[in-house]
Amino acid sequence: MKFNLTEAGYQLTRNKGRSVIMLCVSLLLCGCIAFYLGSISSSQKALRNISDSTPAIVNICNQSGDSKENLNINTVYADLLLQGWEMKNVRLTAQAAGALSDEAQQVDPKYFSGGDTKILGINCIEAMGTPDSRYITYTDGYDESFFSGADPLCIVSEDYAEAHNITPGDELSLQLYLCKHDASRLPVYFPIFNDDTWGGYYYETPPDWTLKVAGIFTHKLGASRQADLYLPVQWLRDTIDSQELPYGDFTMRLEKFSYATMSCSPVDSMKLNEMKLKFLDMGFGLPFYLPMSGQSDYIDGSLGKSIWMDDEDFIKTAEKLAGTVRLYKAFMLPFFLVVIMLVTLSILLVLRGARHDMALSLSLGRKRRDIVSVHLMSSLAAQALGCIAALPLALILSGVDALTALLVCGAFILCALLGDIIGLLALLRFDPMELLTKTD
């Protein structure tokens, strides 16, 4: 065995041209395997991460499905949606209005129609609708994270701040009215009240609520859901739900708060069918078209309790990626058979000139298995060097990770081993005496 190892090293170093050819062939074939397995790996990775790159979006809409805005979404349905499935990118809004100036506060709450402050409660900056947060200037110690909390903070527009002489850090005392919508989605305003402001069938002057100005934004913000003042939607919900309404001899806590819009994305969008069935079990409806008839009077166009799944892009992308992975895997066996055939062909061509030396060794009593062993070790050594040289190139050019790169090397060495054995066995199928006595 030691002699075979010595001779294998001799074959590798003496025949430098032969070794360089084997190294280059190995480098090329190893690169092909790297790109093939790298394509499978990247497609699988993209499929695993599709919930982040192209997530399905769950929207609450009205029963006819013609609107996802200006709705009355009961908090029971909003909470069910978030508790029934693991969600991310949750975006909630609630509409309100305010009376800041003395003139606006003198309006009878029965006739309130928007006041002088348009308010939107949000749980994140994205809920404004594609804003450019560069145009928001926060006061020291505050940033956009306060929208996810429940503190009485807000940001106001530059024009609103100038009109009412507001500076960052000021406190605003204003009357708040929750905005709901009737069946035709026209706004209806309700004062935020407590048990001291109840006055028969209508509300008396609502109490003032104090908000601290945590930032100013300019008109360049570009939010599609525009308002003069943005505040945490959870604070708005807590404030409204904490108020109790005395009615007759009973004190009832009514479901007064409602969201205007709600959207989110499942953490795992690969279980869409299971998720849709669960939504139906939870009491959500699917939007449907109702023709113009007497029945249309029974449809509340502002009631948000149906689910609209924006999953077309997700499904198309997932099907495309899954099809790509299946195609690559289907051709994996033929691909590696081709690699083995190419290794075999390279052995036959490169070692064809060594048959005379093989014939001499056989005529001197050397066993065929020893000859195969020597040339197999020298070939594998050259191929391993080519594989090592291809490893950094595979990591850089094909973008595979270290584990996939090692898998590439292992797959190539296995293919090279099989190809070398087949090629050497084919080369040694000759009669030594006939080959030595043959004259060209």
C-alpha positions as semicolon CSV with decimal commas, in nm:
position;residue;x (nm);y (nm);z (nm)
1;M;0,000;0,000;0,000
2;K;0,286;0,235;0,086
3;F;0,443;0,166;-0,251
4;N;0,113;0,242;-0,423
5;L;0,091;0,577;-0,244
6;T;0,446;0,664;-0,343
7;E;0,380;0,573;-0,705
8;A;0,053;0,770;-0,704
9;G;0,243;1,080;-0,592
10;Y;0,500;1,012;-0,859
11;Q;0,229;0,988;-1,127
12;L;0,077;1,317;-1,003
13;T;0,404;1,515;-1,007
14;R;0,579;1,361;-1,306
15;N;0,293;1,404;-1,549
16;K;0,226;1,770;-1,476
17;G;0,033;1,833;-1,798
18;R;-0,198;1,540;-1,725
19;S;-0,252;1,662;-1,367
20;V;-0,325;2,019;-1,478
21;I;-0,585;1,897;-1,728
22;M;-0,754;1,687;-1,457
23;L;-0,748;1,985;-1,219
24;C;-0,908;2,218;-1,478
25;V;-1,176;1,963;-1,567
26;S;-1,251;1,918;-1,198
27;L;-1,268;2,294;-1,145
28;L;-1,520;2,326;-1,428
29;L;-1,739;2,034;-1,321
30;C;-1,730;2,137;-0,956
31;G;-1,842;2,485;-1,057
32;C;-2,133;2,338;-1,253
33;I;-2,241;2,135;-0,950
34;A;-2,208;2,446;-0,731
35;F;-2,437;2,648;-0,954
36;Y;-2,687;2,362;-0,983
37;L;-2,709;2,293;-0,609
38;G;-2,686;2,665;-0,538
39;S;-2,992;2,726;-0,756
40;I;-3,186;2,463;-0,561
41;S;-3,069;2,607;-0,230
42;S;-3,154;2,967;-0,324
43;S;-3,499;2,866;-0,453
44;Q;-3,571;2,674;-0,133
45;K;-3,447;2,965;0,076
46;A;-3,667;3,206;-0,120
47;L;-3,963;2,972;-0,069
48;R;-3,896;2,960;0,306
49;N;-3,868;3,339;0,323
50;I;-4,159;3,416;0,095
51;S;-4,370;3,516;0,395
52;D;-4,125;3,806;0,441
53;S;-4,053;3,898;0,080
54;T;-4,404;3,859;-0,067
55;P;-4,642;3,812;0,224
56;A;-5,011;3,746;0,190
57;I;-5,209;4,038;0,331
58;V;-5,522;3,991;0,539
59;N;-5,761;4,286;0,524
60;I;-6,090;4,338;0,700
61;C;-6,344;4,474;0,453
62;N;-6,717;4,533;0,435
63;Q;-6,961;4,262;0,333
64;S;-6,964;4,351;-0,036
65;G;-6,585;4,373;-0,050
66;D;-6,584;4,713;-0,220
67;S;-6,404;4,895;0,060
68;K;-6,131;4,839;0,316
69;E;-6,143;5,200;0,436
70;N;-6,382;5,404;0,650
71;L;-6,530;5,100;0,825
72;N;-6,667;5,022;1,168
73;I;-6,458;4,723;1,278
74;N;-6,565;4,587;1,611
75;T;-6,274;4,530;1,848
76;V;-6,400;4,175;1,906
77;Y;-6,329;4,087;1,542
78;A;-5,995;4,269;1,545
79;D;-5,883;4,083;1,856
80;L;-6,008;3,750;1,719
81;L;-5,807;3,799;1,403
82;L;-5,486;3,864;1,595
83;Q;-5,539;3,590;1,852
84;G;-5,658;3,323;1,609
85;W;-5,342;3,325;1,399
86;E;-4,985;3,441;1,442
87;M;-4,970;3,774;1,259
88;K;-4,710;4,038;1,177
89;N;-4,713;4,379;1,006
90;V;-5,033;4,462;1,191
91;R;-5,169;4,800;1,083
92;L;-5,463;4,952;1,267
93;T;-5,630;5,291;1,233
94;A;-5,920;5,462;1,404
95;Q;-6,069;5,792;1,297
96;A;-6,153;6,073;1,532
97;A;-6,198;6,449;1,530
98;G;-6,120;6,722;1,777
99;A;-6,224;7,068;1,884
100;L;-5,922;7,272;1,995
101;S;-6,018;7,635;1,945
102;D;-6,277;7,808;2,163
103;E;-6,501;7,855;1,862
104;A;-6,495;7,484;1,778
105;Q;-6,562;7,388;2,139
106;Q;-6,874;7,606;2,153
107;V;-7,048;7,384;1,896
108;D;-7,323;7,170;2,045
109;P;-7,206;6,806;2,040
110;K;-7,534;6,714;1,870
111;Y;-7,428;6,918;1,567
112;F;-7,058;6,846;1,567
113;S;-6,937;6,786;1,210
114;G;-6,563;6,751;1,229
115;G;-6,437;7,043;1,434
116;D;-6,099;7,194;1,356
117;T;-5,880;6,885;1,405
118;K;-5,877;6,573;1,192
119;I;-5,734;6,289;1,401
120;L;-5,611;5,943;1,307
121;G;-5,515;5,682;1,563
122;I;-5,245;5,447;1,434
123;N;-5,033;5,166;1,577
124;C;-4,731;5,226;1,349
125;I;-4,603;5,478;1,098
126;E;-4,690;5,246;0,806
127;A;-5,059;5,262;0,901
128;M;-5,062;5,621;0,771
129;G;-5,028;5,478;0,421
130;T;-4,683;5,488;0,256
131;P;-4,545;5,787;0,449
132;D;-4,192;5,922;0,423
133;S;-4,086;5,930;0,787
134;R;-3,795;6,162;0,703
135;Y;-4,040;6,449;0,719
136;I;-4,129;6,388;1,083
137;T;-3,923;6,575;1,344
138;Y;-3,953;6,427;1,692
139;T;-3,874;6,603;2,015
140;D;-3,583;6,474;2,222
141;G;-3,650;6,136;2,377
142;Y;-3,928;6,035;2,137
143;D;-3,944;5,840;1,814
144;E;-4,204;5,657;1,607
145;S;-4,212;5,366;1,854
146;F;-4,456;5,556;2,079
147;F;-4,736;5,481;1,829
148;S;-4,727;5,117;1,938
149;G;-4,787;5,219;2,300
150;A;-5,077;5,377;2,486
151;D;-4,935;5,708;2,608
152;P;-5,116;6,040;2,541
153;L;-4,868;6,156;2,277
154;C;-4,916;6,285;1,925
155;I;-4,754;6,443;1,624
156;V;-4,916;6,736;1,445
157;S;-4,881;6,887;1,101
158;E;-4,666;7,192;1,042
159;D;-4,963;7,394;0,914
160;Y;-5,182;7,294;1,210
161;A;-4,906;7,383;1,455
162;E;-4,860;7,724;1,292
163;A;-5,234;7,795;1,288
164;H;-5,272;7,715;1,658
165;N;-4,932;7,841;1,777
166;I;-4,811;7,494;1,880
167;T;-4,448;7,406;1,939
168;P;-4,291;7,063;2,004
169;G;-4,332;6,959;2,367
170;D;-4,656;7,155;2,415
171;E;-4,965;6,997;2,566
172;L;-5,295;7,015;2,378
173;S;-5,629;7,015;2,559
174;L;-5,903;6,937;2,313
175;Q;-6,239;6,772;2,295
176;L;-6,230;6,436;2,118
177;Y;-6,502;6,282;1,907
178;L;-6,487;5,929;1,773
179;C;-6,571;5,904;1,405
180;K;-6,791;5,617;1,296
181;H;-6,968;5,565;0,966
182;D;-7,325;5,493;0,872
183;A;-7,430;5,234;0,614
184;S;-7,328;5,465;0,329
185;R;-6,992;5,529;0,500
186;L;-7,070;5,891;0,582
187;P;-6,895;6,004;0,902
188;V;-7,090;6,030;1,225
189;Y;-6,919;6,181;1,530
190;F;-6,968;6,075;1,892
191;P;-6,816;6,265;2,186
192;I;-6,581;6,078;2,414
193;F;-6,768;6,108;2,743
194;N;-6,767;6,001;3,105
195;D;-7,044;5,954;3,358
196;D;-7,043;6,326;3,449
197;T;-7,130;6,441;3,100
198;W;-7,443;6,242;3,035
199;G;-7,743;6,462;2,958
200;G;-8,046;6,262;2,856
201;Y;-8,059;6,161;2,492
202;Y;-7,756;6,365;2,393
203;Y;-7,413;6,428;2,533
204;E;-7,330;6,752;2,703
205;T;-6,998;6,924;2,643
206;P;-6,734;6,646;2,622
207;P;-6,437;6,664;2,857
208;D;-6,098;6,788;2,742
209;W;-5,822;6,536;2,689
210;T;-5,459;6,639;2,712
211;L;-5,203;6,521;2,458
212;K;-4,834;6,602;2,449
213;V;-4,687;6,703;2,113
214;A;-4,399;6,461;2,049
215;G;-4,324;6,573;1,695
216;I;-4,408;6,788;1,393
217;F;-4,447;6,668;1,034
218;T;-4,452;6,862;0,708
219;H;-4,690;6,836;0,413
220;K;-4,418;6,636;0,232
221;L;-4,495;6,337;0,455
222;G;-4,704;6,194;0,170
223;A;-4,938;5,983;0,384
224;S;-5,242;5,855;0,195
225;R;-5,445;5,864;0,518
226;Q;-5,410;6,230;0,600
227;A;-5,481;6,395;0,932
228;D;-5,386;6,702;1,131
229;L;-5,288;6,493;1,430
230;Y;-5,170;6,134;1,466
231;L;-5,181;5,955;1,801
232;P;-5,148;5,597;1,934
233;V;-5,462;5,402;1,848
234;Q;-5,430;5,198;2,168
235;W;-5,454;5,516;2,376
236;L;-5,767;5,614;2,184
237;R;-5,918;5,272;2,240
238;D;-5,831;5,261;2,610
239;T;-5,965;5,612;2,663
240;I;-6,295;5,541;2,494
241;D;-6,346;5,195;2,645
242;S;-6,276;5,329;2,993
243;Q;-6,579;5,560;2,979
244;E;-6,909;5,431;3,114
245;L;-7,253;5,532;3,004
246;P;-7,528;5,555;3,270
247;Y;-7,857;5,455;3,116
248;G;-8,170;5,455;3,331
249;D;-8,101;5,263;3,650
250;F;-7,811;5,071;3,496
251;T;-7,455;5,158;3,413
252;M;-7,350;4,983;3,095
253;R;-7,016;4,969;2,928
254;L;-7,096;4,989;2,559
255;E;-6,878;4,880;2,271
256;K;-6,816;5,235;2,156
257;F;-6,471;5,210;2,000
258;S;-6,417;5,069;1,652
259;Y;-6,129;5,058;1,407
260;A;-6,155;5,222;1,068
261;T;-5,905;4,994;0,890
262;M;-5,715;4,680;0,975
263;S;-5,461;4,474;0,783
264;C;-5,192;4,224;0,876
265;S;-4,985;3,941;0,734
266;P;-4,954;3,583;0,862
267;V;-4,613;3,487;0,994
268;D;-4,643;3,162;0,798
269;S;-4,825;3,232;0,473
270;M;-4,771;2,875;0,351
271;K;-5,084;2,764;0,539
272;L;-5,332;2,989;0,363
273;N;-5,605;2,729;0,313
274;E;-5,595;2,626;0,678
275;M;-5,601;2,990;0,784
276;K;-5,901;3,076;0,565
277;L;-6,102;2,788;0,707
278;K;-6,018;2,900;1,059
279;F;-6,135;3,253;0,981
280;L;-6,471;3,115;0,873
281;D;-6,495;2,916;1,195
282;M;-6,421;3,233;1,391
283;G;-6,722;3,408;1,241
284;F;-6,564;3,614;0,965
285;G;-6,745;3,628;0,637
286;L;-6,620;3,636;0,280
287;P;-6,705;3,941;0,066
288;F;-6,979;3,881;-0,185
289;Y;-7,150;4,075;-0,459
290;L;-7,515;4,160;-0,403
291;P;-7,711;4,278;-0,708
292;M;-7,920;4,591;-0,682
293;S;-8,248;4,475;-0,538
294;G;-8,458;4,516;-0,230
295;Q;-8,212;4,296;-0,044
296;S;-7,938;4,558;-0,076
297;D;-8,107;4,758;0,199
298;Y;-7,995;4,495;0,447
299;I;-7,627;4,541;0,371
300;D;-7,435;4,775;0,598
301;G;-7,164;4,917;0,376
302;S;-6,958;5,034;0,672
303;L;-6,964;4,715;0,881
304;G;-6,621;4,550;0,879
305;K;-6,648;4,178;0,950
306;S;-6,540;4,011;0,625
307;I;-6,194;3,898;0,522
308;W;-6,030;4,008;0,200
309;M;-5,715;3,810;0,125
310;D;-5,462;3,989;-0,092
311;D;-5,266;3,675;-0,174
312;E;-5,248;3,663;-0,553
313;D;-4,882;3,771;-0,573
314;F;-4,790;3,536;-0,289
315;I;-4,958;3,235;-0,454
316;K;-4,803;3,306;-0,795
317;T;-4,456;3,351;-0,647
318;A;-4,486;3,044;-0,424
319;E;-4,607;2,826;-0,714
320;K;-4,324;2,950;-0,935
321;L;-4,057;2,884;-0,672
322;A;-4,202;2,544;-0,580
323;G;-4,213;2,450;-0,950
324;T;-3,850;2,555;-0,992
325;V;-3,741;2,343;-0,696
326;R;-3,936;2,042;-0,828
327;L;-3,781;2,083;-1,174
328;Y;-3,428;2,101;-1,038
329;K;-3,483;1,795;-0,819
330;A;-3,639;1,602;-1,107
331;F;-3,327;1,653;-1,318
332;M;-3,080;1,600;-1,035
333;L;-3,014;1,232;-1,111
334;P;-2,961;1,289;-1,489
335;F;-2,738;1,586;-1,408
336;F;-2,506;1,383;-1,184
337;L;-2,504;1,097;-1,436
338;V;-2,380;1,347;-1,696
339;V;-2,109;1,463;-1,450
340;I;-1,998;1,101;-1,397
341;M;-1,992;1,044;-1,775
342;L;-1,779;1,356;-1,825
343;V;-1,535;1,242;-1,554
344;T;-1,518;0,900;-1,720
345;L;-1,457;1,059;-2,060
346;S;-1,181;1,280;-1,921
347;I;-1,009;0,976;-1,764
348;L;-1,029;0,784;-2,091
349;L;-0,878;1,071;-2,286
350;V;-0,616;1,187;-2,036
351;L;-0,487;0,842;-1,936
352;R;-0,504;0,690;-2,283
353;G;-0,135;0,765;-2,329
354;A;-0,053;0,583;-2,003
355;R;-0,176;0,247;-2,133
356;H;0,174;0,154;-2,252
357;D;0,310;0,198;-1,896
358;M;0,015;-0,003;-1,763
359;A;0,093;-0,283;-2,012
360;L;0,458;-0,291;-1,899
361;S;0,351;-0,314;-1,535
362;L;0,110;-0,599;-1,616
363;S;0,377;-0,786;-1,814
364;L;0,609;-0,761;-1,513
365;G;0,349;-0,929;-1,293
366;R;0,183;-0,622;-1,142
367;K;-0,179;-0,682;-1,050
368;R;-0,448;-0,488;-1,229
369;R;-0,606;-0,377;-0,900
370;D;-0,274;-0,219;-0,793
371;I;-0,251;-0,031;-1,121
372;V;-0,612;0,085;-1,085
373;S;-0,539;0,188;-0,725
374;V;-0,232;0,396;-0,822
375;H;-0,401;0,586;-1,105
376;L;-0,723;0,623;-0,906
377;M;-0,537;0,788;-0,618
378;S;-0,339;1,019;-0,845
379;S;-0,654;1,119;-1,039
380;L;-0,853;1,178;-0,721
381;A;-0,569;1,389;-0,581
382;A;-0,572;1,615;-0,889
383;Q;-0,950;1,631;-0,880
384;A;-0,949;1,715;-0,509
385;L;-0,711;2,004;-0,579
386;G;-0,951;2,130;-0,846
387;C;-1,238;2,094;-0,603
388;I;-1,054;2,294;-0,337
389;A;-0,975;2,564;-0,592
390;A;-1,344;2,578;-0,689
391;L;-1,462;2,612;-0,330
392;P;-1,396;2,989;-0,284
393;L;-1,527;3,059;-0,634
394;A;-1,847;2,870;-0,550
395;L;-1,889;3,072;-0,232
396;I;-1,838;3,405;-0,411
397;L;-1,990;3,359;-0,756
398;S;-2,278;3,118;-0,695
399;G;-2,368;3,270;-0,357
400;V;-2,403;2,936;-0,177
401;D;-2,346;2,909;0,195
402;A;-2,059;2,714;0,352
403;L;-2,272;2,404;0,414
404;T;-2,388;2,390;0,053
405;A;-2,028;2,443;-0,065
406;L;-1,916;2,142;0,138
407;L;-2,207;1,944;-0,008
408;V;-2,091;2,046;-0,355
409;C;-1,740;1,917;-0,281
410;G;-1,872;1,591;-0,142
411;A;-2,102;1,537;-0,441
412;F;-1,822;1,605;-0,688
413;I;-1,572;1,374;-0,513
414;L;-1,831;1,096;-0,518
415;C;-1,900;1,154;-0,889
416;A;-1,525;1,169;-0,957
417;L;-1,468;0,841;-0,772
418;L;-1,735;0,661;-0,973
419;G;-1,619;0,816;-1,301
420;D;-1,254;0,732;-1,233
421;I;-1,330;0,369;-1,151
422;I;-1,543;0,325;-1,463
423;G;-1,282;0,496;-1,681
424;L;-0,987;0,298;-1,540
425;L;-1,166;-0,032;-1,571
426;A;-1,243;0,053;-1,934
427;L;-0,880;0,150;-1,998
428;L;-0,742;-0,176;-1,857
429;R;-0,949;-0,393;-2,088
430;F;-0,658;-0,481;-2,317
431;D;-0,408;-0,763;-2,374
432;P;-0,065;-0,640;-2,249
433;M;0,140;-0,849;-2,499
434;E;-0,075;-0,746;-2,792
435;L;-0,045;-0,378;-2,693
436;L;0,335;-0,401;-2,643
437;T;0,398;-0,583;-2,973
438;K;0,156;-0,369;-3,172
439;T;0,325;-0,147;-3,429
440;D;0,170;0,188;-3,524
